[in-house]
Amino acid sequence: MANTKRSNPLLIVAGLGLLAGLYGVFEALVYRTEPTGLGSYVPWGLGVALYLLFLGLSAGGLVISIMLYVFGMKELDRISGLATYATLVAEVCAGIAIALDLGHWERMYRFAFTPSFSSPMVWMFVFFNAVLVIYLLKAWAVHSGNKGASKFLSIAHIPVSFLFYGTNGYFFSILTSHAAWSGPVIVVWFVLAAMLSGAALVMALAWFCQEEKEATVILGKTTLFLAICFLIVEWLYVSTGFRGGRPDMALALTHMLTGKASWSVWLFHAGLGLALPLLLLIWGRNAPAPLAWAGLCIVAGFLAYRYAFVVPAQSVPMLPGLDKAWQDPRLTLAYVPTLGEWLLTLWVFSLGLAGVVVGPRLFPRLFSRPAWLQPLAR
Amino acid sequence: MSPSLPSEDPLVRMHRELARALTRDPDKVKWVMAIDLARCIGCHACAVACVSENKLPPGVVYRPVMEEEIGVYPNVRRRFLPRPCMQCENPPCVAVCPVTATWKNKQGVTVIDYDRCIGCRYCLTACPYGARCSDFAGFYTNATAEADGLILGRKAAATGYEDAAAPEYGKAWPPRGHGSPIGNARKCHFCQHRLAVGQLPSCVTSCIGRATVFGDANDPASYVRECMGSPRVFRLKEEQGTQPNVCYLA
């Protein structure tokens, strides 16, 4: 963040978060999944939700590339470097979040040595790394002023990114044992969710980091469009879930909307993450500051959305009575994240914040307008 | 003796059939299980025997027995349904494993390589029967007080059970607390280590109602094959297309 008046306090906040969250990282590295609140019937929790959140935030670069090279909105060239950097930071955070969620993170090399290509997780790994490599190369191209390479990589990564975000949806959609995860709508929803949260992040950063009024306003309209599409698909998901004739799906949705953690869905996802930003996006459509705040609200609210997608879906027993058959805290349908999980979440968030704040200082050329863009400068 | 009563204990017959199966080409043997719900009395002995045999820690269970109450008073019945791994013909857990740590062996049993499993728990979410557990490094003796002596105290208790290496897959695992299977996915494997030495799975031998029948599906004279031909046979969640190799007799 170029503005030191704004960035220094944020850097202190990020530093404190990194310090406080260290215990969560230590626990995850040393004790793996033992100190988590997970169990065998709810094996995925906050860690997976965190991964999905940052995975979505990394789609900002995709949105900018589509608008630049598919729709020809040259005004967004000014924030291309910023979007590239934001994508990289989000990808790194997503990678750390999911790696530390593994029971044996030290065996991750197995993805390369003994992969099973029938598993969507392998394709997720392949596309994750493909996106990471493309963005690293693109960051280098923007940094070194190589316009041709930057354009080529921007265009090349569009299909790769779609495959990546689609694969993440596919990853869940084939899990027919959990009704709330399965079905083709999940793939579309995942891509839309990623583009919405990614666009929202870049929109906020475009204003707070570079004070790009024009780009922020354009992204405001794009985010509004994506938010409306997202809402339509979300309504389809809920509506078909309740009326589609699958009792387990209806039960999972009931738990999601009225269960113990439903307050976070309504307050953070529906309220902070959708309703408030929609109002800001509509009423402040030509004012960059409200738009940037709308972007931040969407980003903040998305953790609740990801959590609501991951956890309540697992609250329905695979077989009736299975959760009562053997009494053990790890064999129930209840899940409450532990302090260690929250601290790890805080650490990853702080890492992302620190990355965003120090970015303009470490890589100033990514944030300034390259020479070839000068004619477009205001 | 009434002709409707069995002339020999089904366990004796199953043991004889197991010995016969072990003399055959291993590639032509297919292990399957049938569970007669009319004979299950809900004693949970199979679940406990399995935990004991495989030295399972807290939170890991391969064969829980689900209980279901059917009807309204005074016409109420209770049904017990043991749930081992279904050893599916088309196992979703195998297809989703990213590192080929789990597969179906030649006898049709889905097995896990604990040294390869990365602990992503994707297989847990993919199994429609909830038949896989994750080992979260629990210890029964964690809350046991330390005390000197050979009989009392945490150390003595742990040495007697959970610090001892699990016999799973016939491999000499290190004492518990040192790497795998902690952090791994775990599941029922029809007691592969017992089959290898001519013993029936522990859930079969411990079933006091003789409700669990085990054997080679490719042996036309086997007891399990007889059971599989019963009109009472049903399988769980057949609509999922998993083709379970464990069937139930209603």
Contacts between the chains, C-beta under 8 A, distances in Angstrom:
chain1	res1	chain2	res2	distance
A	31	B	137	7.4
A	32	B	119	7.0
A	32	B	137	7.4
A	32	B	182	7.8
A	32	B	183	5.1
A	33	B	119	6.8
A	33	B	134	6.9
A	33	B	136	5.7
A	33	B	137	7.8
A	33	B	183	6.4
A	34	B	136	5.5
A	34	B	137	4.2
A	34	B	182	7.9
A	36	B	136	7.6
A	38	B	121	8.0
A	38	B	134	7.4
A	38	B	136	7.1
A	39	B	59	6.7
A	39	B	134	7.8
A	39	B	136	7.5
A	40	B	59	6.6
A	40	B	60	7.3
A	40	B	124	6.1
A	40	B	130	7.4
A	40	B	132	7.1
A	40	B	133	4.0
A	40	B	134	5.3
A	41	B	130	6.1
A	43	B	121	3.8
A	43	B	124	4.4
A	43	B	125	6.2
A	43	B	134	5.7
A	44	B	121	6.5
A	44	B	125	6.5
A	101	B	120	8.0
A	102	B	118	5.4
A	102	B	119	5.0
A	102	B	120	5.7
A	102	B	183	8.0
A	103	B	117	7.5
A	103	B	118	7.0
A	103	B	119	1.9
A	103	B	120	7.5
A	103	B	121	7.2
A	103	B	134	6.6
A	103	B	135	7.7
A	103	B	182	7.8
A	103	B	183	3.2
A	103	B	184	6.2
A	104	B	117	6.8
A	104	B	118	5.0
A	104	B	119	4.6
A	104	B	180	7.6
A	104	B	183	5.0
A	104	B	184	7.3
A	105	B	118	7.7
A	107	B	99	7.4
A	107	B	116	7.3
A	107	B	117	7.6
A	107	B	118	4.5
A	107	B	119	7.9
A	108	B	118	6.5
A	110	B	98	7.8
A	110	B	99	3.9
A	110	B	101	7.6
A	110	B	116	6.2
A	110	B	118	5.7
A	111	B	98	6.2
A	111	B	99	6.4
A	111	B	118	7.9
A	114	B	99	5.1
A	114	B	100	4.9
A	114	B	101	7.7
A	114	B	116	6.4
A	115	B	98	6.7
A	115	B	99	6.8
A	115	B	100	7.3
A	116	B	95	7.9
A	116	B	97	5.7
A	116	B	98	5.9
A	116	B	99	6.5
A	116	B	100	4.5
A	118	B	95	4.8
A	118	B	96	7.7
A	119	B	95	6.8
A	119	B	96	5.0
A	119	B	97	5.9
A	119	B	98	4.3
A	119	B	122	7.2
A	120	B	96	7.0
A	121	B	96	6.9
A	121	B	98	3.9
A	121	B	120	6.5
A	121	B	122	5.7
A	122	B	98	4.7
A	125	B	98	6.9
A	174	B	92	8.0
A	174	B	96	7.5
A	174	B	126	7.8
A	175	B	96	8.0
A	175	B	125	5.4
A	175	B	126	5.7
A	176	B	92	7.6
A	176	B	128	6.9
A	176	B	240	6.2
A	177	B	92	7.1
A	177	B	125	6.9
A	177	B	126	6.3
A	177	B	127	6.3
A	177	B	128	4.0
A	177	B	130	8.0
A	177	B	240	7.5
A	178	B	125	6.3
A	181	B	125	7.9
A	314	B	125	7.4
A	317	B	130	7.1
A	318	B	127	7.3
A	318	B	128	6.0
A	318	B	129	5.9
A	318	B	130	3.6
A	319	B	66	6.3
A	319	B	81	7.9
A	319	B	83	6.4
A	319	B	129	6.2
A	319	B	130	6.2
A	319	B	236	6.9
A	319	B	237	8.0
A	320	B	66	7.2
A	320	B	68	6.7
A	321	B	66	4.0
A	321	B	67	6.0
A	321	B	68	5.7
A	321	B	81	7.7
A	322	B	64	6.8
A	322	B	66	5.8
A	322	B	83	6.9
A	322	B	130	5.1
A	324	B	66	7.5
A	324	B	67	7.2
A	325	B	47	8.0
A	325	B	61	7.8
A	325	B	64	3.6
A	325	B	65	5.9
A	325	B	66	4.6
A	325	B	67	7.0
A	325	B	83	7.3
A	326	B	47	6.8
A	326	B	61	4.5
A	326	B	64	4.2
A	328	B	58	5.5
A	328	B	59	4.7
A	328	B	61	7.5
A	329	B	59	7.1
A	330	B	58	7.0
A	330	B	59	3.0
A	330	B	60	7.8
A	330	B	133	7.7
A	330	B	134	7.8
A	330	B	136	5.5
A	330	B	138	6.8
A	331	B	59	6.0
A	331	B	61	6.7
A	331	B	64	7.8
A	331	B	133	7.7
